[in-house]
Amino acid sequence: MFDVLRTGYAYGLRRPGERVVYSPPEQPDSSLTDIARDLDS
């Protein structure tokens, strides 16, 4: 199974029927996203 923890950011995999508890890491600082977008331009 493919679990979306935070859309566009954190994902997890597990076997069907298996229970998993995720501890997603903190989302990156938005300033890093801004820099990446500037590089794409």
C-alpha positions in Angstrom: 0.0 0.0 0.0 1.1 3.6 -0.7 0.2 6.1 2.0 0.2 9.9 1.4 1.2 11.5 4.7 1.5 15.1 3.4 0.4 15.8 -0.2 3.4 16.5 -2.4 5.9 15.9 0.4 5.8 12.7 2.5 4.8 9.2 1.5 5.1 5.8 3.1 4.9 2.2 2.0 3.4 -0.8 3.8 2.3 -4.4 3.1 -1.5 -4.8 2.6 -3.2 -5.5 5.9 -0.2 -4.3 7.9 -0.5 -1.4 10.3 2.2 1.2 10.3 2.6 4.3 12.4 4.5 7.1 10.6 6.4 9.9 12.1 6.9 12.2 9.2 9.8 14.6 9.3 9.2 18.4 9.4 8.4 19.9 6.1 11.4 21.8 4.6 11.5 25.6 5.0 9.5 27.3 2.4 12.5 29.5 1.5 14.2 26.3 0.0 11.1 25.8 -2.2 11.3 29.4 -3.3 15.0 29.0 -4.3 14.1 25.8 -6.3 11.3 27.6 -8.1 13.7 30.4 -9.0 16.1 27.9 -10.5 13.3 26.5 -12.7 12.5 29.9 -14.2 
